[in-house]
Amino acid sequence: TTLSARLSETPFIYVTIGRHGFISVSIAPVPPPMPPLKAPVTHRVHARAGLLGNPSDGFQGAVIAVSVANFWAEVTASPSSRIDILPSPDHDPTSFGSVAQLSHHAAGYGCNGGVWLLMAACHQFQQHCDAAGIPLPPITFALSYTTNIPRQAGLSGSSALVLATLRCLIEAHSVEDGISAFDLPSLALAVETSLGIAAGLQDRVVQTFGGCVYMDFSELSSSGQGVYLAIDPARLPPLFLIIDNHPTGKTSGQVHALIKERWLAGDRAVRAGMDAVAECAQEGWGALRGRIGAAALPDLMHRSFEARRRLYGDEAIGRRTLAMVKLARSCRAEASLAGSGGCVALCFREESGYIEHLPALQAACEAADFSLVRLRIGDALHALPAHARDPC
C-alpha cells in the first residue's frame, strides 16, 4: 500500500536485479522544474581559410589563417521548458524521396548534420564547468542553428557551429568571467575530438579572435595554448576562394588520420614534410611584418601547397582540388588549400594583376562547376599582440 502511494507521486522508479535474482526498487523524488532562459541569445561565427602552413597546427607547426566573413554559422538559444536541440531542416534531413536520393545526399555531405555538434558542445561545456568549479544557474532553453558555410569545403563549418554554441551557452549562463577567449579554442577542440574528429587549434583560434592570425604551436603553454599574433589585413593582397560545388564527402578527420598516426609514431619522412609546411607560415609571418610584405605571399602559397602535396599525395588532395590549383596557376595566381579539401585560397602574382586575369579565371571556374568568390576578412573580435612573446 505504501509503495503504491509513492508510485503515484513520482515517475522516477529504479529497479535493480541482482546476481541471484534479488530485486530492489528505489524511488527518486520529482525534481523541481528549471526556469527557462529569459531572452533569446544568438551568436554568429565566421568560416576560416588557411593561407600558409595548413595543416601543421595539428603537428606542433605554424599557420597563418584568416576569418572569412563571406560565410558563417549562427546558433540561437531560445526560452524553452526543456533542453531541446532542434534539427535544421536544411542540414539534418531525415526524409527523402528515395534511397537513391538519401545516398546521393550522404555521398556529398556525409551522414552527420549539426545536431551532434550542438549536443557534444553542451556536454563538454558542462564537463568543463564542473572541472573548473564554475557554477551554472539552472535554466532550460532550445538550441537551433543555421549556416551558409559550404559543406565538405574545408572552411571549418563544424568548428564554427561548435564555437557559436559555446558562446551561446556562456552568455546564457552568464559565465563570461569564468571562460575567457583564450579558453575557447581548446574547449571547442575538445568537443570535436570527443566525436573522433582529427583536428588542430588553427580553426578555433582564428574563429575566436577574428581577422588574420599567425599561430605558432611549436611550444605550448601548460594550458595547451600556442603563440597567437595578429597580422594587419591591410598587409595582405586581394584574396579569393575557389570552392568545389561537388564536394567529395571526405571529412577533415578522414584526411588527417593516417598522417597523424605516422607522425605520432615518429615517422621521419612525415615529420620532415610537416616541418616544411610549417616553415612557409614562419617565413610568411616574417615577410608580412617586413618590407617584402604581400609580394612574398604567392611564392609561399605555392611552396606550402607543394609541400603538403608531397606529404599527403594526390589521391588525398583530390582530383578536383588539384584542378582548382591548376586553374589558378593558369591565370597568374597561386593557391593553397584553405582546409582539408574542396576549397583553395589564392592570390595573384601581381597585386594589380587580378583585374586583368580575374575574368578568365571566373570563366574557367564556371566551366569546371567551381565557385569563385572574393574573400572578405572578418573583423578582429579580441585583441592579440602584433609581436612575438611567450605562449599565451
FILOZA-644144 format. One record per residue: residue in one letter; x, y, z of N, C-alpha, C in turn. Coordinates in steps of 0.001 Angstrom, whole numbers, plus 500000, padded with zeros to 6 digits. Layout:
<pts>
aXYZXYZXYZ ...
</pts>
This chain:
<pts>
t500836498799500000500000500000500000500875501256500000 t501896501241500842502801502394500908503512502609499581 l503967501498498954504655501576497671503732502147496608 s502475501715496584501532502208495584501327503706495719 a501282504200496942501092505639497157502282506423496621 r503467505895496838504667506602496353504755506572494823 l504361505452494234504433505351492789503531506371492118 s502438506698492759501509507647492166502034509082492239 e503071509291493065503591510638493250504819510936492387 t505470509907491815506699510145491063506858509139489944 p507359509582488776507598508657487669509004508065487694 f509861508484488628511245508058488628511411506813489495 i511365505637488864511445504360489559512664503611489034 y513536503130489929514739502405489537514656500986490074 v514715499995489163514635498591489535515984497936489250 t516563497261490248517845496580490105517662495094490357 i518125494248489424518075492794489587519481492310489892 g519666491702491066520985491243491489521382489934490830 r522577489454491160523126488244490544522283487017490854 h521662486972492018520909485784492426519394486000492315 g519003486948491527517584487158491284516898488077492266 f517629488652493210517025489573494159516698490887493467 i515553491422493753515093492662493124515005493758494169 s515602494915493846515482496077494729514858497212493945 v514012497975494589513328499094493962513660500366494725 s514098501413494009514345502709494628513547503760493881 i513092504740494587512235505765494011512863507129494253 a513039507894493176513646509215493278512561510275493314 p512799511356494042511806512430494074511727513158492742 v510590513751492469510424514523491240511233515807491352 p512177516052490418512963517296490508512101518497490174 p512348519625490834511561520820490527511877521303489120 p510918521891488432511172522386487074512177523535487085 m513024523566486071514002524647485950513373525836485228 p513789527049485570513249528217484859513838528303483454 p513031528710482489513561528851481121514429530094480994 l515269530095479969516076531265479626515150532464479437 k515549533626479938514662534788479912514486535382478512 a515578535427477731515509536046476401516428535295475445 p516120535311474162516972534602473194518398535145473175 v519340534258472895520756534611472763521238534046471427 t521853534876470597522316534441469284523781534814469090 h524547533873468527525952534155468199526259533634466806 r527055534403466077527468534043464719528991533914464681 v529488532867464027530926532634463886531239532447462404 h532268533145461935532635533091460520533412531823460179 a533450531529458891534284530439458381535751530825458511 r536641529889458165538087530110458264538764529596457013 a539800530320456553540612529850455428542077529905455822 g542772528780455683544203528761455913544930529315454702 l545969530091454933546770530644453845548121529951453733 l548798529775454864550129529169454879550260528217456061 g550982527114455851551295526212456959550239525192457291 n549080525286456682547991524355456957548344522958456406 p548236521865457162547592521692458462548583521434459601 s549733522109459597550762521788460590550374522191462006 d549259522921462164548812523286463513548525522059464364 g548136520955463711547874519720464455549121518891464672 f550287519455464291551545518707464365552664519590464921 q552303520452465869553256521356466526553959522262465522 g553229522712464518553777523578463497553314525013463640 a553156525686462499552747527089462479551863527336461267 v550916528261461400549988528562460315549637530045460309 i549211530513459146548580531830459012547200531583458417 a546179532120459063544809531899458610544000533173458786 v542876533237458077542009534410458148540573533982458442 s539857534886459079538415534731459265537719535131457968 v536764534306457517536093534528456227534670535026456480 a534476536333456305533177536932456615532100536587455593 n532498536007454439531504535625453429530555534553453932 f531034533697454847530256532541455292530261532471456820 w529188531935457377529079531881458832528137530774459284 a528246530454460583527283529593461274526684530401462417 e525399530241462621524699531017463646523876530088464528 v524010530243465829523278529418466794522465530334467703 t521243529920468008520356530692468888519867529805470037 a519973530332471254519368529700472433518088530468472747 s516951529770472740515651530405472950514989529846474199 p514120530634474857513410530128476039512637528851475726 s512718527877476629512037526599476464511882525954477827 s510877525089477970510650524416479257511608523245479466 r512307522826478400513271521737478483514503522088477654 i515555521306477798516706521449476909516377520724475608 d516210521482474542515871520915473243516959521274472233 i517411520294471476518334520529470366517522520349469085 l517316521425468365516414521402467221517190521148465927 p516816520120465175517499519863463897517172520933462875 s518111521167461984517889522102460883517262521351459714 p516163521847459166515548521145458025516463521094456811 d517405522049456713518309522081455563519526521189455752 h519997521042456999521269520358457238521125519043458016 d519937518765458528519694517495459228518482516794458632 p518455516594457327517273515989456714517088514541457155 t515856514153457408515546512769457772514480512178456868 s514051512940455860513025512460454938513527512647453512 f513463511562452714513969511587451345512955510930450414 g513030511283449126512111510721448151512419509286447794 s513682508874447998514077507509447662515393507202448356 v515745505920448362517039505536448921518168506144448091 a517973506228446771518984506821445895519225508290446251 q518147509009446576518276510410446960519022510534448286 l518686509665449226519395509651450504520879509371450296 s521176508381449449522562508000449193523335509144448541 h522679509866447636523326510997446970523664512085447985 h522749512351448901522994513355449947524155512922450843 a524148511662451256525199511158452143526565511177451464 a526599510888450154527864510875449421528478512265449347 g527636513279449235528152514639449114528373515343450427 y527552515024451440527584515793452683527799514942453933 g527922513644453784528083512801454956526750512535455632 c526802511757456699525574511369457409525363512169458685 n526283513073459003526161513858460230525816515303459898 g524766515808460489524414517213460345525033518018461468 g524251518939462027524785519783463087524354519409464485 v523300518582464608522747518278465929523791517643466848 w524576516699466321525548516025467177526611516992467679 l526944518013466871527924519013467299527361519870468438 l526108520267468319525492521074469366525376520281470670 m524992519009470569524878518170471764526240517965472423 a527263517698471597528607517498472138529134518776472783 a528808519937472206529241521208472786528610521418474159 c527327521085474287526662521196475591527310520274476618 h527597519049476196528216518075477103529587518548477574 q530450518979476641531789519418477020531749520710477838 f530794521579477546530622522804478333530321522467479794 q529398521540480008529067521131481383530271520489482060 q530976519604481337532146518938481888533233519948482260 h533461520915481394534482521937481658534131522757482889 c532881523176482972532463523989484118532538523191485420 d532174521919485368532283521074486568533736520969487021 a534632520720486064536055520548486405536677521847486895 a536226522983486353536799524278486730536105524902487929 g535076524236488451534354524774489599533540526011489262 i533028526074488030532212527208487598530741526845487797 p530042527464488738528630527121488965527754527617487825 l526818526777487401525913527129486320524495527297486862 p523832528406486579522446528578487018521542527571486318 p520535527070486995519632526078486375518646526748485424 i518892526632484136517989527202483134517755526179482036 t516682526346481320516382525489480171516233526354478926 f516522525756477770516492526508476515516457525531475350 a516135526055474197516193525287472955517299525860472083 l518130524991471532519205525417470638518817525118469190 s518930526119468342518694525945466906519865526564466163 y520030526184464910521169526721464168520849526865462693 t521654527691462058521641527818460607523058528109460156 t523394527766458929524735528015458415524703528115456902 n525568528954456359525733529016454914527150528628454505 i527916528043455440529271527600455133529178526345454264 p529788526351453099529708525169452219530212523914452925 r529460522824452795529834521559453425531010520920452711 q531870520246453493532998519475452973533923520330452106 a534010521633452419534878522522451645536123522926452426 g536293522398453627537471522748454405537452524171454922 l536272524734455138536142526103455631535720526156457095 s535880525036457793535661524972459245534217525220459658 g533305524610458921531895524735459278531563524084460603 s532203522954460905531922522259462173532364523091463370 s533597523599463318534094524371464460533343525688464608 a532846526241463498532036527452463594530753527182464373 l530112526041464099528908525673464843529205525431466313 v530307524753466588530685524464467980530946525755468740 l531730526655468142532059527907468833530827528787469023 a529943528836468034528717529617468184527864529053469317 t527826527718469430527080527083470523527703527420471870 l529017527301471965529696527601473233529477529054473647 r529531529962472700529302531368473038527882531593473539 c526905530901472936525524530986473423525418530455474849 l526056529314475107525998528718476441526661529611477482 i527777530211477124528481531094478058527636532303478407 e527038532928477382526213534102477654524921533730478368 a524289532645477964523027532236478584523210531948480074 h524378531374480429524643531044481834525413532136482569 s525718533238481859526425534387482454527737533983483122 v528558533226482385529847532787482941531007533338482109 e530827534541481564531881535155480765533172535338481566 d533050535601482856534246535809483679535002534514483930 g534335533376483791534981532089484081535609531432482867 i535175531835481666535693531238480419536126532369479505 s537425532540479327537955533646478525538058533246477064 a538386534237476229538581533967474802539715532974474579 f540735533004475431541860532085475273541490530655475674 d540403530495476414539933529151476769539131528513475647 l538503529333474826537542528826473848538137527874472804 p539297528188472193539807527261471170540023525842471692 s540616525708472873540858524368473423539554523673473784 l538599524435474297537307523853474646536578523383473386 a536621524189472332535983523787471067536666522572470464 l537988522520470558538713521359470041538331520100470811 a538157520223472126537759519070472941536405518525472507 v535516519415472071534200518978471591534366518074470374 e535174518513469407535297517756468158536119516478468336 t537165516536469159537945515316469383537119514277470137 s536167514715470954535295513764471649534411513004470666 l534245513560469468533450512916468424534322512154467430 g535627512078467715536531511351466840537011512146465652 i536854513471465680537285514322464580538737514728464816 a539630514371463882541046514743463989541204516186463529 a541690517047464412541795518468464081542867519113464943 g543199520362464605544142521149465382543463522411465888 l544249523308466470543684524508467085543473525652466085 q544096525560464902544073526677463960542679527268463759 d541731526436463363540389526911463036539771527656464210 r539870527037465372539197527577466548539841528875467026 v541161528999466826541846530225467241541409531400466370 v541493531250465041541157532382464179539655532665464224 q538821531660464458537387531904464564537031532560465898 t537859532378466895537653533045468176538104534496468130 f539284534746467553539870536083467605539576536919466363 g539203536283465241538874537019464034540089537598463342 g539853538299462220540930538937461486541869537951460834 c543159538300460816544214537440460288545181537151461430 v545503535873461632546287535475462799547424534549462390 y548615534825462934549740533889462848549742533077464133 m549834531754463987549794530855465136551005529935465126 d551716529885466235552885529015466372552605528029467499 f552611526732467153552293525688468126553513524828468467 s554704525340468156555915524554468413556168524369469899 e555767525337470700555888525239472149554574525688472772 l553903524770473433552599525074474013552738525428475495 s551842526269475953551800526605477375551226525435478158 s551231525551479459550705524473480309549225524226480059 s548526525225479545547096525070479250546853524671477800 g547942524370477064547795523888475702547638524960474655 q547992526203474976547862527300474034549195527601473373 g549126528042472110550316528425471381550539529918471440 v551397530420470561551627531858470416550714532364469304 y549848533326469624548886533854468672549188535333468440 l549472535705467199549866537071466874549004537617465748 a548574538858465908547707539493464918548509539991463726 i547944539853462529548503540406461296547510541425460752 d547993542588460424547126543625459860546628543158458488 p545316542975458302544795542530456999545185543449455848 a545491544708456155545892545642455104547227545252454486 r548004544408455172549277543935454640549097542836453599 l547891542303453492547631541190452577547171541697451214 p547467540953450149546948541300448826545477540898448730 p544796541256447655543427540749447452543425539219447430 l542510538630448162542425537178448278541107536682447702 f541146535449447162539962534842446571539857533389447022 l538663532837446898538423531424447170537835530765445927 i538323529568445617537662528713444635537057527554445416 i535755527368445288535029526366446075534433525319445134 d534617524065445487534067522964444693532568522849444956 n531777522919443902530327522769444052529895521316444190 h530838520385444031530544518960444171531588518324445093 p531460518527446404532468518012447341532533516496447331 t533679515979447763533905514530447728533242513800448874 g532914514517449952532344513843451114533370513427452141 k534684513688451884535708513360452868535726514404453966 t535784513958455231535885514873456351537349515148456643 s537604516218457433538982516538457799539609515406458599 g538795514739459414539315513617460195539811512488459312 q539077512202458243539486511140457321540791511496456626 v540959512760456282542148513193455559543390513112456434 h543259513521457702544439513672458569544775512439459400 a543854511500459535544030510410460499545313509605460271 l545574509191459032546737508348458758548035509106458981 i548103510353458506549315511156458692549556511401460184 k548496511640460919548627511855462363549191510613463034 e548701509472462647549181508212463222550673508030462955 r551102508316461735552522508162461389553369509217462100 w552849510419462229553586511487462913553785511134464386 l552737510632465025552838510244466435553816509090466627 a553944508249465608554866507116465689556312507533465418 g556530508820465106557884509305464882558410509104463477 d557515508896462502557935508702461118558748509923460660 r560009509699460285560905510812459946560455511569458708 a559974510838457702559532511489456464558338512398456725 v557399511913457522556214512711457837556605513933458662 r557475513752459632557883514878460484558628515933459677 a559523515503458790560268516450457956559325517167456993 g558378516419456414557417517019455500556544518045456181 m556099517746457398555250518692458120556044519915458543 d557309519751458865558164520902459185558289521832457982 a558383521243456789558489522051455568557216522865455344 v556065522286455674554792523011455555554771524178456538 a555181523914457787555156524944458826556105526096458516 e557237525790457913558228526832457590557646527907456679 c556718527544455829556093528525454936555350529588455738 a554665529168456804553962530130457653554944530979458437 q556002530365458934557008531116459688557651532189458819 e557987531830457582558561532805456667557525533876456287 g556281533448456152555223534395455818555030535430456905 w555106534993458152554984535923459281556095536966459220 g557320536531458943558420537469458843558264538422457673 a557825537888456534557676538719455342556583539769455510 l555449539360456083554325540281456222554598541371457256 r555567541150458123555957542184459083557047543086458520 g557740542650457464558874543391456937558572544133455656 r559645544480454940559498545283453727558920544477452570 i559191543175452542558719542367451415557201542343451371 g556593542133452532555148542186452648554424541194451757 a553353541670451126552460540811450354553137540202449133 a554227540807448664554889540298447463555407538878447651 a555678538487448912556200537147449182555108536090449221 l553860536505449331552780535547449591552565534540448461 p552552534937447188552311533930446135553307532780446149 d554615533077446236555611532006446258555448531127447489 l555127531721448630554964530942449853553723530052449781 m552654530536449163551459529709448997551754528542448062 h552542528797447015552952527722446110553744526664446875 r554735527090447648555565526152448420554739525387449445 s553822526088450118553003525444451147552142524340450543 f551544524623449378550714523608448740551549522422448278 e552687522693447631553506521596447109554085520738448229 a554457521347449353554960520571450493553870519666451045 r552660520187451103551544519363451578551217518253450574 r551303518576449302551013517592448262551992516418448338 r553275516716448531554270515646448654553994514780449879 l553506515389450931553269514674452182552026513784452111 y550944514294451553549668513582451570549423512776450302 g549974513234449163549739512542447904548529513082447166 d548510512888445849547443513436445010546075512841445325 e546039511579445712544739510960445993544058511628447176 a544836511934448207544259512597449383543894514044449068 i544727514711448272544420516095447899543127516150447087 g542967515215446162541733515143445380541892515719443983 r541296515026443018541417515427441614540869516826441378 r539718517137441956539098518434441695539844519563442417 t540403519273443571541213520292444241542460520605443428 l543097519569442880544252519782442015543866520612440795 a542651520388440285542177521157439128542009522634439489 m541562522922440713541433524317441154542787525013441152 v543795524330441702545133524907441768545674525147440361 k545429524203439467545893524341438083545234525541437407 l543947525713437642543248526867437072543841528168437584 a544095528223438894544671529435439480546020529760438833 r546860528759438686548196528991438125548138529391436659 s547118528922435965546985529288434552546627530758434383 c546203531394435477545799532803435422546705533686436286 r547967533286436408548968534059437139548620534224438611 a548058533173439209547751533182440639548363531944441281 e548522531989442597548984530828443355547954530512444427 a547796529223444696546739528789445610547280527793446622 s546633527755447758546910526733448766545578526258449324 l545565525059449868544330524520450423543854525377451594 a542585525766451542542015526545452643541829525700453886 g541588524401453668541376523481454783541822522093454395 s540892521147454428541234519753454136540883519327452729 g540343520219451920539983519877450552538638520464450190 g538424520688448899537153521240448454537170522743448275 c538258523403448673538361524847448533539828525253448591 v540214526208447762541568526764447830541471528273447982 a542446528836448705542601530284448802543693530687447824 l543547531832447189544533532228446187544758533727446185 c545933534102445679546227535496445383547001535543444074 f546931536667443393547604536806442103549057537226442300 r549897536848441337551326537131441443551608538632441390 e550854539370440641550951540818440666549686541335441339 e549867542172442358548706542596443150547628543238442291 s548047543966441245547056544576440354546658543628439226 g547314542439439192547072541511438101545688540896438111 y545037540876439278543729540231439324542713540958438451 i542923542242438235541993542993437386542054542457435958 e543271542108435513543443541598434149543039540135434023 h543411539325435018543246537875434889541958537331435523 l541282538138436314540091537650437016538979537174436078 p538677537893434993537603537410434095537887536030433521 a539147535767433148539489534447432602539351533373433659 l539776533682434890539655532704435967538189532447436305 q537382533496436288535950533346436555535304532430435522 a535630532627434253535060531801433187535510530355433304 a536788530141433648537307528783433794536652528076434974 c536411528805436049535756528201437220534317527810436902 e533619528660436208532232528347435851532172527116434955 a533113527001434032533127525848433126533398524552433876 a534174524625434968534504523439435762533519523209436904 d532487524041437012531489523985438082532119524263439449 f533006525253439484533546525781440723532948527166440957 s532956527589442218532531528948442548533762529775442907 l533865530971442350534962531892442653534396533077443415 v534932533349444617534435534462445426535607535296445937 r535395536571446046536375537471446660536283537305448172 l537383536992448794537384536712450234537324538023451020 r536371538107451925536254539245452844536729538797454226 i537747539437454741538309539060456036537441539625457151 g537059538773458095536236539209459212536996540125460153 d536251540929460886536855541855461841537521541100462994 a538523541746463589539130541205464804538113541299465941 l537988540229466728536994540173467800537597540376469186 h538853539982469349539563540150470617540981540607470304 a541543541402471183542881541940470950543942540853471060 l544880540863470118546048539993470148547280540855469935 p548428540441470464549657541205470218550079541091468760 a550879542028468313551382542004466944552878541733466914 h553424541258468022554851540930468086555027539679468907 a556162539000468710556410537714469372556504537890470881 r555999536885471579556107536842473026555955535409473459 d556031535162474734555879533808475244554478533301474953 p554314531971474911552966531420474671551944532020475615 c550732532210475094549662532825475880549349531998477123 
</pts>
